[in-house]
Amino acid sequence: MRTRPRILLDTNVFVFGLERPKSNSAIILKEMCEGAFEVVVTERVFRETIMYFRRNYSKKTVEKVRLFLAAGSTVIPQSLIITELRRWKGKIKEKDLENLAAVKALGIRYLVSLDRHYDAFPEHISPKQFVESIGLKPSETEY
């Protein structure tokens, strides 16, 4: 039996994917729902995504997003990546450190994000590039 690949999604993929149904991020979330790959998120991504929707949407929508995240992804606690957090601290912006540490600690091949701060790291891939890499037709936008 072939194992599903693991990917780490950044907050911006959830925001664009849930707000823009024709985006590459939406394609990724659809594939996630269909079980095409295992999605990993850090505690920070989980919190940031909820906070974004809490600032901009109703409580009902926030609860739907929370359930979507909880059902569709594995949240990686900081305690599992503490060694990598220490190793990479100061080599990337503090807000991006947890995601980088998670992909390094867990050997995750792709960190899917629009954040250019990850460009120096081989795991980084944009939503459009990721959609292309799994053999699907991407939308015209990068997000």
C-alpha positions in Angstrom: 0.0 0.0 0.0 1.4 3.4 -1.0 1.6 6.0 1.7 0.2 9.4 1.2 2.8 12.1 1.0 2.9 14.6 3.8 2.9 18.3 3.2 2.9 21.3 5.5 0.5 24.1 4.6 1.0 27.7 5.7 -1.7 30.0 6.9 -2.0 31.8 3.5 -3.0 28.5 1.7 -6.0 28.1 4.0 -7.0 31.8 3.7 -6.7 31.9 -0.1 -8.1 28.4 -0.5 -11.2 29.2 1.6 -11.8 32.7 0.3 -11.0 32.2 -3.4 -12.5 29.0 -4.8 -10.8 29.2 -8.1 -7.3 29.5 -6.6 -4.5 27.0 -6.5 -4.9 27.0 -2.8 -8.5 25.9 -3.2 -7.4 23.1 -5.5 -5.0 21.9 -2.7 -7.7 22.0 -0.1 -10.0 20.0 -2.3 -7.3 17.4 -2.8 -6.7 17.4 0.9 -10.4 16.7 1.5 -10.2 13.8 -0.9 -7.3 12.3 0.9 -4.6 12.8 -1.8 -2.0 13.7 0.8 -1.6 14.1 4.6 -1.6 17.8 5.6 0.4 18.9 8.6 0.1 22.2 10.3 1.9 23.8 13.1 0.2 25.1 16.2 0.9 28.6 14.9 -0.7 28.0 11.5 -3.8 26.6 13.3 -4.0 29.7 15.6 -3.3 32.2 12.8 -5.9 30.7 10.5 -8.6 30.7 13.2 -7.6 34.3 14.3 -7.9 35.5 10.7 -11.3 34.1 10.2 -12.4 35.3 13.7 -11.4 38.9 12.7 -13.3 38.8 9.4 -16.2 36.3 9.6 -19.0 35.2 11.8 -18.7 32.8 14.8 -20.5 30.2 12.7 -17.9 30.5 9.9 -15.0 30.4 12.4 -16.4 27.2 13.9 -16.6 25.6 10.4 -13.0 26.6 9.7 -11.9 25.2 13.0 -13.6 21.9 12.3 -12.2 21.8 8.8 -8.7 22.3 10.1 -9.1 19.8 12.9 -10.6 17.1 10.6 -8.3 17.6 7.6 -4.9 18.1 9.1 -2.5 16.9 11.8 -1.4 19.7 14.2 2.2 19.3 15.2 2.9 20.4 18.8 6.0 22.5 19.4 7.3 19.9 21.8 7.9 17.6 18.8 10.1 20.1 17.0 12.0 21.8 19.8 15.5 20.7 18.6 14.8 22.1 15.1 13.3 25.3 16.6 16.6 25.9 18.4 18.7 24.9 15.3 17.0 27.3 12.9 16.3 30.2 15.3 17.8 33.4 13.8 18.1 32.0 10.3 14.5 32.9 9.4 11.9 35.4 10.7 10.5 34.3 14.0 6.9 34.1 12.6 8.2 31.5 10.0 10.4 29.5 12.3 7.8 27.0 13.5 6.9 25.9 9.9 10.5 25.5 8.9 11.4 23.6 12.1 8.4 21.2 11.5 9.4 20.3 7.9 13.0 19.8 9.0 12.2 17.8 12.1 9.6 15.6 10.4 11.3 15.2 7.0 8.4 16.8 5.1 9.2 17.3 1.5 6.9 20.3 0.8 6.2 23.5 2.7 3.5 25.0 0.6 3.3 28.8 1.1 3.3 32.1 -0.7 5.8 33.5 1.8 9.0 34.4 0.1 11.0 34.1 3.4 11.1 30.4 2.7 12.7 30.8 -0.7 16.1 29.8 0.5 14.9 26.4 1.7 14.5 23.5 -0.7 11.2 22.4 0.9 9.4 25.6 -0.1 7.0 25.5 -3.0 4.2 27.9 -4.0 0.6 26.7 -4.3 0.8 26.9 -8.1 4.0 24.9 -8.2 2.6 22.3 -5.9 -0.6 21.8 -8.0 1.6 21.4 -11.0 3.8 18.9 -9.1 0.9 16.6 -8.4 -0.2 16.6 -12.1 -3.2 18.9 -11.9 -3.9 21.9 -14.1 -3.2 25.0 -12.0 -5.2 28.2 -12.0 -3.4 31.3 -13.5 -2.7 32.9 -10.1 0.3 32.0 -8.0 -1.9 31.7 -4.9 
